Each structure stands twice: as C-alpha cells, then as structure tokens.
Amino acid sequence: MSRTRHPGSAAATFTPDSLSIGTRHLEVGNEWVASFGVTGYPQEVYPGWLAPLLTYPARLDVSVHIQPVDPVTAASGLKKQRARLESSRRHHTRHDQLDDPDLDAAAEDAADLSRRIARGEGRLFKFGLYLTIHAPDEQALAEEVSALRSLCASLLLDAKPATYRSLQGWVTTLPLGLDSLGLKRTFDTAAASAAFPFTSPDLPVTDPTSTSPSGVLYGYNVGSQGLVHWDRFTCDNHNSVVLGRSGSGKSYLVKLETLRSLYRDIQAFVIDPEDEYARLADQVGGAYVHLGAGGVRLNPFDLPIHTTASGRRTAPQDALNRRALFLHTVLAVCLGAELTAGERAVLDTALIATYANAGITTDSRTWTRPAPLMLDLRDTLAVTDDGADLAARLHPFVDGAFADLFSGPTTTTPDGHLVVFSLRDLPDELKAIGTLLTLDAVWRRVSNPADRRRRLVVVDEAWLLMQSPEGAKFLHRMAKTFRKHWAGLTVATQDIDDVLGSELGRAIVANAATTVLLRQSPQAIDQIAVTFNLSEGQRQFLLTADRGQGLLGSGTEWVAFQALASPTENVLVTTDPAELAEITQDFGDPAMDDVVDLGPEVAS
C-alpha cells in the first residue's frame, strides 16, 4: 500500500514525499526502513547496556518508552506473582519433583523486588524498546537487518520484526511519544535507569538546544559514525595543539581546519615551512609571501604601529621598549644561543643608540620615522669595545649569506582572509628566525585594537622555533595572550620531545584548550599517555590509528574521529604524492611559479 502527501497540506513540511507499506518494511521517500520490538531481555543489565545500539555504525533509530506503574498496582501485582510462584514451588515439592532453578530465581527476585518497593527504594515501570533501521535500498536493508539482529542477540535481546505492523513500528520510533506496538515489559528503577545514555562517544555541545552544529567539521565519530564538530572559540582559550608522527595526516587535518575556518569568516595566518599551502592559497584567493625570495624582507626593527579605520596611526605607549625586548629575542635566535647578562647590557645600549641615530626616541611623535636596520645595529656595536664581538657574530646577517632577509626595510604587509608565509626558500639556518619574524608580523595584526575579529594562527612544524629557548618563550607568550585578542594559535608538530620535553613546551600544551592526537610511535606513546592521562584503550587506538584518525579532546573529554573531506577539499589539502602528481598534471602547481626556467636540456 502506498500513500503520497498533498503538497498544499501543512503536514507536507514534516512528512516524507511518499510512503509505501510492506509486510516487514517501509519505503519512506527514497529510503527503506524496518522496525523491531524487543520482547526478551537479559536477566541482569549494567549501566550503559544500550551503548552498542546507540553507537551502531549505521542509521538506527532507538526509541525507549517508559511508563511508571502506580505503587499500589505494583504491590498488588507482585503479591499475585509471588503467590503463583510459591504455589508452583509447593506443587513440585508435594509431587517429589526436582527444584526448578528458573522458578527459584524468579521467586527470589519477586520477593526482593517486593521488599524494595515496600521500603520506597524503587518503583516499577512499563518499559518498551523499539528499533528502526534505515538503508538506501532493499538489499542493503536486508544486510543491515541481519547485522542488527546479530548485535541484539549478542546483547541477549530478542528483537522481533513488526510483521504486518511496519507502519506502527516506524511511528513508534518517531519522536512523537506514541507506542503503537505496545510490547512493554516490567522493569524496576535500577534496570530502567541503566538504559539511559549517561555517557556519550561525542564531545559535549555548548548549546544542546541548537538545531544546527557550530564550529568546524573535523570528520566523523569512529564510535557512533556521527559527525564531529568543534568550535574552539567557545572554549576557555582558542588555542590547539596537534601532535602526530610523520605520515599520520597532521598537515592534512590542519589545512582542512584552516579551509573550513575560512567558511566561517575567520581570518587565517599560516606559517608554512614546506610550501604545502600554496595550492590552497591560490584557489581561495589568499596572499602568499615567500620569505627568502628576492626582495621579500621583514625588518624586525619596525615599531608596532596600527592604523585605525579613520586613517589615524596608533601605537602602544611602551612600543619602543617592547621592540627592544623583542630584538633581544631576535638576536638570541639568530645567534643560536641565549645572550649573557653582559651581552644584554651592551645590546640595550646599542639599541637605544641605533634608534636615536634614526631619529626615533621615547617621544612618540618620532615613532613614524623610518626604522633602522640590522646593518645600523651592527655598525653601532662595532664602534664600541664591548660590542665588537656581537657585531662580528652579526656579520652573516648583514653582509653575509643570510643578509637578504634583513638587508632593507619591510617590503610586504600582506592582508586578506588567508595569509600564508612560506619558509621553503629560507636556508635551514634561517627557518627559526623566519618563523619568529612572521609571528611578530601576525602579532601586529592580531593585537590591533581597531580591528577585532576571529583569527586563526597556524604554526606548522613548530619544532623549528621550539628548538630555540628564546623562540619557545615567544611562542609561549603568544599562546597566553592570543585569547585576549579573539585569536587562536594552532601548534602542529611531529617531534613530540620538542614540545613535551621542555617546560615551555608543556606550558604551551597547558594553554591549549583543544588537543588533537593522531597516530603515535611506540617510542612516544608513553610520554603522550602520561601527559594527557589517556586510558589503555585510547593508547592502543593511537598506536594503530589509520592515517587521518585521531583523538580530539578538550579537558577530560575525548572523541575518536576520522578526518573527512569532500573531493574538492581533498584536492586543496592533500599531501599524498600520488594524488599530487595527478593534481599537478591537471591544474598545475602554484609552488612552481617561482622556479627559474633554464631552457631545454643540452646534450653534452
């Protein structure tokens, strides 16, 4: 029998396009469904005994109908039941029959239940459990029905199909509060309460009343097959840490989150050490800055000056002092060692003199003048006896092989919804200082009080900066202060020791309300498990996780997920060499734009 709705009726908004009723199934729109009523239950149940059904890896509607029984009616019914059971026991005794264990157990249970109800320790309820399984076609429905009945059998549940009552079974599992099948059993308070899903494989939501998910889609729940959404901007702070071994899908996931953050009008800044974001930036119209390329420079001496919407320029009251402190960090990272107390004193004096020679003093009216360069600081140090050694150590960054990054004023101030700083063209010796300078450039934007908006700052392969104590301190300061400026820091790394092996690294992790753990190596899993207080099951999951699988956590809550991308998104974020070969052949590679053409090969 088929039924079709009328387009003009009010019910058309809430009902399927069509409904075809079969003996044991329904065709609801373009889906096939089958309903079951549970008529048999195990002798004893434990808390969360419905969890295997609630986390079934397919679309399954689980409906529980509970109706309280009046205490007087319950006491009367139990009294009659005890009388029947006792009569049967005495009958067996009079006729010299062996004791029936099932009868004895039922009599003892009835007596115990009667005593608890008499003392007010529990109540009786009529309990009905109904299931409706969905599938795209008849064959898939048959397979799902077989799997569902096998699962029910393993739970000692006797699930009966709603034969000739398929419509009533489907209606019973709708959120209408109607029990059209009436297959109820009597449960006490303990058994009924154990059916409630007090635990969930999903992370808690900020607003349970919301009808649409908030946050970024990370993928699907490995346990429940539901979608995993997470909004870092609803947490105590907006930072996240992504830890995973090489090949675990770390960069893929971070790029996917960055792309989906753009959907939500979140401005993103990325520090990209390997040019992995070139294709993404090119396709979404983002800005791409190649540090190390000819003519691309970031002057660390620039003061943090902000421009308001009206065109006025502003700066913090202590802008000059802050810049001097930052330059201490810059030189420590450049030189690869912390400065001694004597070197700091010499550097302080030289910095004040260098800015003064450029006409910049503590008078804020001078702060808009052109900033000095690393060359000017080297020259100032060189003319003093105490600064000659520092001046000599700065030679590679002024006149030597590393001078291009510092040899002139800042040449780029990129802006846009996505800004990527590529470090690929920098020598390995400059990647740490390049990361530091780009973070400083990002900080200027984030800390601008005249331009407040949600921002995401991604530091991919953060170990490059974490290897330097001064660089780690700067990253730690960013993690602590970004929240005040409506920004979130994402620190992604495959070198666990660089993060968890130092006090500053552990402090950065502690200042991240969101943690993503992907596949881990056996050598690192012990440290990971202790740091994040993982269970043995979570530990084993991280050791055997497939690429893109991991744990998403906040506080003490964790969810196992599988990263999920659409075909279009996959083209933009994949790092798989085989896929990249096809993509490059079809669409070209933006990373090749800076390659110099040397002409065809000439035979020797």
C-alpha positions as CSV (number, residue, x, y, z in Angstrom):
1,M,0.0,0.0,0.0
2,S,1.3,3.4,-0.9
3,R,0.5,6.8,0.4
4,T,1.5,10.2,-1.0
5,R,1.3,13.5,0.7
6,H,-0.6,16.5,-0.7
7,P,1.9,19.4,-1.4
8,G,-0.6,22.0,-0.2
9,S,-1.2,20.5,3.3
10,A,0.5,21.6,6.5
11,A,1.8,18.1,7.1
12,A,3.8,18.3,3.8
13,T,6.5,20.2,5.7
14,F,7.2,17.4,8.1
15,T,6.3,14.2,6.2
16,P,8.2,12.3,3.5
17,D,7.4,12.6,-0.2
18,S,5.9,9.1,-0.2
19,L,5.2,6.1,2.0
20,S,5.0,2.5,0.7
21,I,4.0,-0.1,3.3
22,G,5.2,-3.6,3.0
23,T,4.9,-6.7,5.2
24,R,8.1,-6.1,7.2
25,H,9.4,-2.9,5.7
26,L,8.5,0.6,4.6
27,E,9.7,2.7,1.7
28,V,9.9,6.2,3.3
29,G,10.7,8.6,0.5
30,N,13.9,7.2,-1.1
31,E,14.8,5.1,2.0
32,W,13.9,1.6,3.1
33,V,13.2,1.0,6.8
34,A,12.4,-1.9,9.0
35,S,11.2,-1.8,12.6
36,F,11.6,-4.2,15.5
37,G,10.2,-4.5,19.0
38,V,12.3,-6.1,21.8
39,T,10.4,-8.8,23.6
40,G,13.2,-10.5,25.5
41,Y,15.8,-9.0,27.8
42,P,18.8,-10.4,29.7
43,Q,18.4,-11.4,33.3
44,E,20.6,-8.6,34.5
45,V,21.6,-5.3,32.9
46,Y,24.5,-3.0,33.6
47,P,24.8,0.8,33.3
48,G,25.0,1.8,29.6
49,W,23.9,-1.5,28.3
50,L,22.2,0.2,25.3
51,A,25.5,1.8,24.2
52,P,26.2,-0.8,21.5
53,L,22.8,0.1,19.9
54,L,23.3,3.9,20.4
55,T,26.7,3.7,18.6
56,Y,25.6,1.3,15.9
57,P,27.6,2.3,12.7
58,A,24.6,3.0,10.5
59,R,21.4,5.0,10.8
60,L,19.5,3.3,13.6
61,D,16.6,4.9,15.5
62,V,16.4,3.7,19.1
63,S,13.2,4.5,20.9
64,V,12.6,3.8,24.6
65,H,9.1,4.2,26.0
66,I,8.8,4.2,29.8
67,Q,5.5,4.4,31.7
68,P,5.5,4.4,35.5
69,V,3.3,1.9,37.4
70,D,1.2,3.1,40.3
71,P,2.8,1.8,43.6
72,V,-0.5,0.3,44.8
73,T,-0.9,-1.5,41.5
74,A,2.7,-2.7,41.5
75,A,2.4,-4.1,45.1
76,S,-0.8,-5.9,44.2
77,G,0.7,-7.4,41.0
78,L,3.8,-8.5,42.8
79,K,1.8,-10.1,45.6
80,K,-0.2,-12.2,43.0
81,Q,3.0,-13.1,41.1
82,R,4.7,-14.3,44.4
83,A,1.6,-16.3,45.2
84,R,1.7,-18.1,41.8
85,L,5.5,-18.8,42.1
86,E,5.2,-20.1,45.6
87,S,2.3,-22.3,44.6
88,S,4.3,-23.8,41.8
89,R,7.2,-24.5,44.1
90,R,5.0,-26.3,46.7
91,H,3.4,-28.3,43.9
92,H,6.9,-29.5,42.9
93,T,7.6,-30.4,46.5
94,R,4.4,-32.4,47.0
95,H,5.0,-34.4,43.9
96,D,8.6,-35.1,44.8
97,Q,9.9,-33.2,41.7
98,L,13.3,-31.7,41.5
99,D,13.7,-28.0,42.2
100,D,13.3,-25.7,39.1
101,P,16.3,-23.2,39.2
102,D,14.4,-20.7,37.0
103,L,11.4,-20.9,39.3
104,D,13.5,-20.4,42.4
105,A,15.3,-17.5,40.9
106,A,12.1,-15.8,39.8
107,A,10.6,-16.3,43.3
108,E,13.6,-14.8,44.9
109,D,13.7,-11.8,42.5
110,A,10.0,-11.1,43.1
111,A,10.5,-11.3,46.9
112,D,13.5,-8.9,46.8
113,L,11.6,-6.5,44.5
114,S,8.6,-6.5,46.8
115,R,10.7,-5.6,49.8
116,R,12.5,-2.8,47.9
117,I,9.2,-1.3,46.7
118,A,7.7,-1.6,50.2
119,R,10.7,0.4,51.6
120,G,10.4,3.0,48.9
121,E,13.8,2.1,47.4
122,G,12.4,1.7,43.9
123,R,9.4,1.7,41.6
124,L,8.1,-0.4,38.7
125,F,7.9,0.8,35.1
126,K,6.5,-0.5,31.9
127,F,9.5,-0.5,29.5
128,G,9.4,-0.7,25.8
129,L,12.4,-0.8,23.5
130,Y,11.9,-0.3,19.7
131,L,14.4,-0.1,16.8
132,T,14.1,1.2,13.2
133,I,17.0,0.6,10.8
134,H,17.4,2.7,7.6
135,A,19.1,1.7,4.3
136,P,19.2,3.1,0.7
137,D,17.7,0.0,-1.0
138,E,16.2,-3.4,-0.3
139,Q,19.4,-5.4,-0.5
140,A,21.3,-3.0,1.9
141,L,18.3,-3.2,4.2
142,A,18.5,-7.0,4.4
143,E,22.2,-6.8,5.2
144,E,21.6,-4.1,7.9
145,V,18.7,-6.2,9.4
146,S,20.9,-9.2,9.6
147,A,23.7,-7.2,11.3
148,L,21.3,-5.6,13.7
149,R,19.7,-8.9,14.8
150,S,23.1,-10.3,15.4
151,L,24.0,-7.4,17.6
152,C,20.8,-7.7,19.5
153,A,21.4,-11.5,20.0
154,S,24.9,-10.7,21.4
155,L,23.2,-8.4,23.9
156,L,20.7,-11.2,24.8
157,L,17.9,-9.1,23.4
158,D,15.1,-10.8,21.4
159,A,14.2,-8.4,18.6
160,K,11.0,-9.3,16.8
161,P,10.2,-7.7,13.4
162,A,7.0,-5.7,13.3
163,T,5.4,-8.0,10.8
164,Y,2.2,-6.6,9.3
165,R,2.7,-3.6,11.7
166,S,5.6,-1.9,9.9
167,L,3.9,1.4,9.9
168,Q,3.1,1.3,13.6
169,G,6.7,0.3,14.3
170,W,8.0,3.2,12.4
171,V,5.7,5.7,14.1
172,T,6.7,4.2,17.5
173,T,10.3,5.2,16.9
174,L,9.5,8.7,15.8
175,P,9.9,11.5,18.4
176,L,6.1,11.6,19.0
177,G,5.8,9.8,22.3
178,L,3.4,7.2,20.8
179,D,3.8,3.5,21.5
180,S,1.7,1.9,18.7
181,L,3.2,-1.6,19.2
182,G,2.7,-2.0,23.0
183,L,5.4,-4.5,23.5
184,K,6.3,-3.5,27.1
185,R,8.0,-5.4,29.9
186,T,8.1,-4.6,33.6
187,F,11.4,-3.0,34.8
188,D,12.4,-1.7,38.2
189,T,14.1,1.6,38.8
190,A,17.7,0.3,38.6
191,A,17.1,-1.6,35.3
192,A,15.2,1.3,33.7
193,S,17.8,3.9,34.7
194,A,20.6,1.7,33.4
195,A,19.2,2.1,29.9
196,F,19.7,5.9,29.9
197,P,22.8,7.0,27.8
198,F,24.5,8.9,30.6
199,T,27.8,8.6,28.6
200,S,28.3,9.5,25.0
201,P,31.0,8.9,22.5
202,D,30.6,12.5,21.3
203,L,32.0,15.7,22.8
204,P,29.6,17.8,24.8
205,V,28.0,20.6,22.9
206,T,27.9,24.2,24.0
207,D,24.2,24.7,23.3
208,P,22.2,21.5,23.5
209,T,19.1,23.3,22.2
210,S,20.7,24.4,19.0
211,T,19.3,22.7,15.9
212,S,22.4,23.2,13.8
213,P,26.0,22.3,14.7
214,S,28.5,25.0,15.4
215,G,32.2,25.0,14.8
216,V,34.4,23.3,12.3
217,L,33.6,19.8,10.9
218,Y,36.6,17.6,11.8
219,G,35.2,14.4,10.4
220,Y,33.0,11.5,11.7
221,N,33.0,9.8,15.0
222,V,34.7,6.4,14.8
223,G,32.4,5.0,17.5
224,S,29.0,6.4,16.7
225,Q,29.5,7.4,13.0
226,G,28.1,10.8,13.8
227,L,29.7,14.0,12.6
228,V,32.3,15.6,14.8
229,H,32.0,19.4,15.0
230,W,34.1,21.5,17.3
231,D,34.2,25.3,18.0
232,R,37.5,26.3,19.6
233,F,36.2,29.8,20.1
234,T,33.7,28.6,22.7
235,C,36.5,27.2,24.9
236,D,38.4,29.0,27.8
237,N,41.1,29.8,25.3
238,H,41.2,29.4,21.5
239,N,44.5,27.5,21.1
240,S,45.0,24.0,19.9
241,V,47.9,21.5,19.8
242,V,48.2,18.9,17.0
243,L,50.6,16.1,17.7
244,G,51.3,13.1,15.4
245,R,54.1,11.1,13.9
246,S,55.2,11.6,10.3
247,G,52.5,10.3,7.8
248,S,49.7,10.4,10.4
249,G,47.7,13.1,8.4
250,K,48.7,16.0,10.6
251,S,49.2,18.6,7.8
252,Y,46.1,17.3,6.0
253,L,43.9,17.9,9.1
254,V,45.4,21.3,9.9
255,K,44.8,22.5,6.3
256,L,41.3,21.1,6.4
257,E,40.5,23.0,9.6
258,T,42.1,26.2,8.1
259,L,40.0,25.9,5.0
260,R,36.8,25.3,6.9
261,S,37.6,28.2,9.3
262,L,37.5,30.5,6.2
263,Y,33.9,29.3,5.6
264,R,33.0,30.8,8.9
265,D,34.7,34.2,8.2
266,I,37.7,33.5,10.4
267,Q,40.9,35.2,9.1
268,A,43.8,32.7,9.0
269,F,47.5,33.3,9.1
270,V,49.8,30.3,8.3
271,I,53.5,29.8,8.8
272,D,54.3,27.2,6.1
273,P,57.8,25.6,6.2
274,E,57.4,23.4,3.1
275,D,55.1,25.3,0.7
276,E,52.2,22.9,1.4
277,Y,49.6,25.7,1.5
278,A,50.4,27.2,-2.0
279,R,47.6,25.4,-3.8
280,L,45.1,26.2,-1.0
281,A,46.0,29.9,-1.0
282,D,45.9,30.1,-4.8
283,Q,42.4,28.6,-5.1
284,V,40.8,30.6,-2.3
285,G,42.4,33.9,-3.3
286,G,44.8,34.2,-0.3
287,A,48.0,36.1,-0.1
288,Y,51.2,34.1,-0.3
289,V,54.5,35.5,0.9
290,H,57.8,33.8,0.0
291,L,60.3,34.7,2.7
292,G,63.8,34.2,1.2
293,A,62.7,35.2,-2.3
294,G,64.4,38.2,-3.8
295,G,63.2,41.5,-2.5
296,V,61.0,40.0,0.3
297,R,62.1,41.3,3.7
298,L,60.7,41.8,7.2
299,N,62.5,44.4,9.2
300,P,62.5,43.4,12.9
301,F,63.2,47.0,13.9
302,D,59.7,48.2,12.8
303,L,57.7,49.6,15.6
304,P,54.2,48.1,16.1
305,I,52.1,50.9,14.6
306,H,48.4,50.3,13.9
307,T,46.1,52.2,11.5
308,T,42.5,52.8,12.5
309,A,39.5,52.8,10.1
310,S,39.7,56.6,10.0
311,G,43.3,56.5,8.9
312,R,44.9,57.6,12.2
313,R,48.0,55.8,13.3
314,T,48.3,54.5,16.9
315,A,50.9,52.5,18.9
316,P,51.2,51.1,22.4
317,Q,52.6,53.6,25.0
318,D,55.6,51.3,25.5
319,A,56.1,50.4,21.9
320,L,59.8,51.3,21.8
321,N,60.6,49.3,25.0
322,R,58.6,46.3,23.6
323,R,60.5,46.4,20.4
324,A,63.8,46.5,22.2
325,L,62.9,43.4,24.2
326,F,61.7,41.6,21.0
327,L,65.1,42.4,19.4
328,H,66.8,40.6,22.2
329,T,64.8,37.5,21.2
330,V,65.6,38.1,17.5
331,L,69.4,38.2,18.2
332,A,69.3,35.2,20.5
333,V,67.5,33.1,17.8
334,C,69.9,34.4,15.1
335,L,73.0,33.6,17.1
336,G,71.7,30.3,18.3
337,A,72.4,30.9,22.0
338,E,71.0,32.9,24.9
339,L,72.7,36.2,25.5
340,T,74.7,36.6,28.6
341,A,73.9,39.4,31.1
342,G,76.8,41.4,29.8
343,E,75.8,41.0,26.2
344,R,72.2,42.0,27.1
345,A,73.5,45.2,28.7
346,V,75.7,46.0,25.7
347,L,72.8,45.3,23.3
348,D,70.4,47.5,25.3
349,T,72.7,50.5,25.0
350,A,73.3,49.8,21.3
351,L,69.6,49.5,20.5
352,I,68.8,52.9,22.1
353,A,71.7,54.5,20.2
354,T,70.6,52.8,16.9
355,Y,67.1,54.1,17.2
356,A,68.4,57.5,18.2
357,N,70.6,57.7,15.2
358,A,67.5,57.1,13.1
359,G,65.7,59.9,14.9
360,I,63.5,57.7,17.0
361,T,63.4,58.3,20.7
362,T,61.0,57.9,23.6
363,D,59.0,60.8,22.2
364,S,56.0,59.1,20.4
365,R,56.0,61.8,17.8
366,T,59.2,60.3,16.3
367,W,57.9,56.8,16.0
368,T,56.5,57.2,12.5
369,R,60.0,57.8,11.1
370,P,61.7,55.1,9.1
371,A,63.1,52.4,11.4
372,P,66.8,51.4,11.5
373,L,68.1,48.2,10.0
374,M,70.2,45.3,11.3
375,L,73.1,47.0,9.4
376,D,72.7,50.0,11.6
377,L,72.8,48.0,14.8
378,R,75.9,46.1,13.6
379,D,77.7,49.4,12.9
380,T,76.7,50.8,16.3
381,L,78.0,47.7,18.1
382,A,81.3,47.7,16.0
383,V,82.4,51.1,17.3
384,T,82.3,50.0,20.9
385,D,84.8,47.8,22.6
386,D,82.2,45.7,24.4
387,G,80.1,45.3,21.3
388,A,82.7,44.2,18.8
389,D,82.2,40.5,19.4
390,L,78.4,40.8,18.9
391,A,79.0,42.9,15.8
392,A,81.2,40.2,14.3
393,R,78.7,37.5,15.1
394,L,76.0,39.6,13.3
395,H,78.1,39.7,10.1
396,P,76.4,36.8,8.3
397,F,73.0,38.6,8.8
398,V,74.3,41.9,7.4
399,D,76.8,41.3,4.7
400,G,77.0,37.5,4.6
401,A,74.9,34.6,3.2
402,F,71.9,35.4,5.4
403,A,71.7,39.1,4.7
404,D,68.8,39.1,2.2
405,L,66.1,38.8,4.9
406,F,67.4,41.8,6.8
407,S,69.1,43.9,4.1
408,G,66.4,46.6,3.9
409,P,63.1,47.9,5.1
410,T,60.0,45.7,5.2
411,T,58.7,45.1,1.7
412,T,55.4,43.4,2.3
413,T,52.4,43.9,4.6
414,P,50.0,41.2,3.3
415,D,46.3,41.2,4.1
416,G,43.3,39.1,3.3
417,H,41.2,36.3,4.6
418,L,44.1,33.9,4.3
419,V,47.8,34.9,4.5
420,V,50.5,32.3,4.1
421,F,54.1,32.9,4.9
422,S,56.3,30.3,3.1
423,L,59.7,29.5,4.6
424,R,60.7,27.0,1.9
425,D,63.1,29.4,0.2
426,L,64.9,30.2,3.5
427,P,68.1,28.3,4.4
428,D,67.6,25.9,7.3
429,E,69.7,28.2,9.5
430,L,67.1,31.0,9.0
431,K,63.8,29.0,9.3
432,A,63.6,29.6,13.1
433,I,64.2,33.3,12.8
434,G,61.8,33.4,9.8
435,T,59.1,31.8,11.9
436,L,59.8,34.3,14.7
437,L,59.6,37.3,12.3
438,T,56.3,36.1,10.7
439,L,54.8,35.5,14.1
440,D,55.7,39.1,15.0
441,A,54.1,40.3,11.8
442,V,51.0,38.4,12.6
443,W,51.0,39.7,16.2
444,R,50.9,43.2,14.8
445,R,47.6,42.4,13.1
446,V,46.1,40.4,16.0
447,S,46.9,43.0,18.6
448,N,45.4,45.9,16.6
449,P,42.6,47.2,18.9
450,A,40.9,48.9,15.9
451,D,40.5,45.6,14.0
452,R,38.8,43.0,16.2
453,R,37.8,39.7,14.5
454,R,38.2,36.0,14.9
455,R,41.6,34.9,13.8
456,L,43.4,31.6,13.4
457,V,47.2,31.5,13.5
458,V,48.8,28.2,12.3
459,V,52.4,27.3,13.1
460,D,53.1,24.2,11.1
461,E,56.2,22.2,12.2
462,A,56.5,24.3,15.3
463,W,59.7,22.3,16.3
464,L,61.6,24.8,14.1
465,L,61.0,27.5,16.7
466,M,60.8,25.3,19.7
467,Q,64.5,24.3,19.3
468,S,65.4,27.8,20.4
469,P,64.7,28.7,24.0
470,E,64.0,32.3,23.2
471,G,61.8,31.2,20.3
472,A,59.9,28.9,22.6
473,K,59.4,31.7,25.1
474,F,58.0,33.9,22.4
475,L,55.6,31.2,21.2
476,H,54.5,30.7,24.8
477,R,53.7,34.4,25.2
478,M,51.6,34.2,22.0
479,A,49.7,31.2,23.4
480,K,48.9,33.1,26.7
481,T,47.8,36.3,25.1
482,F,46.0,35.4,21.9
483,R,42.8,34.7,23.8
484,K,42.5,38.4,24.8
485,H,42.6,39.4,21.1
486,W,40.0,36.9,19.9
487,A,42.6,34.7,18.2
488,G,43.6,31.1,18.4
489,L,47.0,29.6,17.9
490,T,47.4,26.1,16.3
491,V,50.8,24.5,17.1
492,A,51.4,21.4,14.9
493,T,54.5,19.2,15.2
494,Q,55.7,15.7,14.7
495,D,58.6,16.0,17.2
496,I,56.9,15.2,20.5
497,D,60.1,15.7,22.5
498,D,60.5,19.3,21.4
499,V,57.0,20.1,22.8
500,L,56.7,17.8,25.8
501,G,60.4,17.5,26.6
502,S,60.7,21.1,27.9
503,E,59.0,23.2,30.5
504,L,58.0,25.8,27.9
505,G,56.6,23.2,25.6
506,R,54.5,21.7,28.3
507,A,53.3,25.2,29.2
508,I,52.2,25.7,25.5
509,V,50.2,22.4,25.7
510,A,48.7,23.5,29.0
511,N,47.5,26.8,27.4
512,A,45.7,24.9,24.6
513,A,42.0,24.1,25.4
514,T,41.8,21.8,22.3
515,T,44.1,18.9,21.7
516,V,44.3,16.6,18.6
517,L,46.4,13.4,18.9
518,L,47.0,11.5,15.7
519,R,48.9,8.2,15.2
520,Q,51.9,8.0,17.6
521,S,55.0,5.9,17.5
522,P,55.7,3.3,20.2
523,Q,58.7,5.4,21.4
524,A,56.5,8.4,22.1
525,I,53.2,6.8,23.3
526,D,54.3,6.5,27.0
527,Q,55.0,10.2,27.2
528,I,51.8,11.1,25.4
529,A,49.7,8.8,27.6
530,V,51.1,10.2,30.8
531,T,50.8,13.9,29.7
532,F,47.2,13.6,28.5
533,N,46.1,11.0,31.1
534,L,45.0,8.5,28.4
535,S,43.3,5.2,29.1
536,E,44.8,1.9,27.8
537,G,42.1,1.8,25.1
538,Q,43.0,5.3,23.9
539,R,46.7,4.5,24.0
540,Q,46.1,1.4,21.8
541,F,43.9,3.4,19.4
542,L,46.7,5.9,18.8
543,L,49.2,3.2,18.1
544,T,47.1,1.5,15.5
545,A,45.2,4.5,14.1
546,D,44.9,4.8,10.3
547,R,46.0,8.0,8.5
548,G,43.6,10.8,9.4
549,Q,42.3,9.0,12.5
550,G,42.9,10.5,16.0
551,L,41.6,11.8,19.3
552,L,40.0,15.2,19.6
553,G,40.0,16.3,23.2
554,S,39.1,19.2,25.5
555,G,39.7,18.9,29.2
556,T,38.9,15.3,30.2
557,E,36.6,14.7,27.2
558,W,37.9,12.8,24.2
559,V,36.4,11.6,20.9
560,A,37.9,9.3,18.3
561,F,37.4,10.6,14.8
562,Q,38.3,10.1,11.2
563,A,39.1,13.2,9.1
564,L,36.7,13.6,6.3
565,A,37.0,15.9,3.2
566,S,34.9,16.4,0.1
567,P,36.6,15.7,-3.2
568,T,37.1,19.4,-3.8
569,E,38.6,20.0,-0.4
570,N,40.8,17.0,-0.8
571,V,42.4,18.5,-4.0
572,L,43.3,21.6,-2.0
573,V,44.7,19.9,1.2
574,T,46.1,16.5,0.2
575,T,49.9,15.8,0.6
576,D,49.8,12.3,-0.9
577,P,52.5,12.2,-3.6
578,A,50.3,10.0,-5.9
579,E,47.4,12.4,-5.7
580,L,49.7,15.4,-6.0
581,A,51.1,14.0,-9.3
582,E,47.6,13.9,-10.8
583,I,46.6,17.3,-9.4
584,T,49.7,18.9,-10.8
585,Q,49.1,17.4,-14.2
586,D,45.5,18.6,-14.3
587,F,45.7,22.0,-12.6
588,G,49.4,23.0,-12.4
589,D,51.4,23.7,-9.3
590,P,51.4,27.2,-7.8
591,A,54.6,26.3,-6.0
592,M,56.3,26.2,-9.4
593,D,55.6,29.9,-10.0
594,D,59.0,31.0,-8.5
595,V,61.0,28.4,-10.4
596,V,63.5,29.8,-13.0
597,D,63.3,28.4,-16.5
598,L,66.8,27.3,-17.6
599,G,65.7,26.1,-21.1
600,P,65.8,22.6,-22.6
601,E,68.5,20.2,-21.7
602,V,71.5,20.3,-24.0
603,A,73.3,17.0,-24.8
604,S,77.0,17.1,-23.9
